[in-house]
Amino acid sequence: MMEKEMRQQEEYDLVKGLLEAADYRTSSSAVSEEEIRRNGKLLFRVRIHPLGNDDFQTARKKATTYMPNPVNKKLPQIEKLFNDALYNSWVIYLATVEEDQSKVWGNKDIREKFSLALPVESIDVLLTAGEKGALINRIGEISDVDEEDEDELSDEDTAKK
């Protein structure tokens, strides 16, 4: 193979690799099917995918209430209250494949029965604390996030506000 052809092949391989890396949210190989079982009985399945930093930041923003800056109202608002449980629900919701977001968490019958305004609210209705924790851990695993990284994400998010 000539040098020019080898360079073109290397560039093609690079682009192919970059496109594959960017496809981590939708690639079928990245999706993990998780079973929710109690007492050995399968209740339902939910498919999750890895999350990026932007997803974790979105979850954090949705789980935080803000208040006017007491130093000066013209300054950006400051964090008033952070809700860990709501954050975890948003992480699970954002990691869930789109079809399951509506089919599982947005199930019309569940939302009506429990008077839920948003699909994300059904996560606390449908999952025990342990099931929710296990899903959060699994999302961290497939997103290549360890506990230190999660702490760093939270600190970075706080610093950006």
Protein Blocks (a to p, Z undefined) as FASTA:
>chain_A
ZZklmmmmmmmmmmmmmmmmmmmmmmmklpccddddeehiafbdcddddddfklmmmmmm
mmpccdddfkbmkbccddfbdcfklmmmmmmmmmpcfklmmmmmmomklmmmnopabfkl
mmmmmpcfklmmmmmmmmmmmnopafklmmmmmmmmmmmZZ
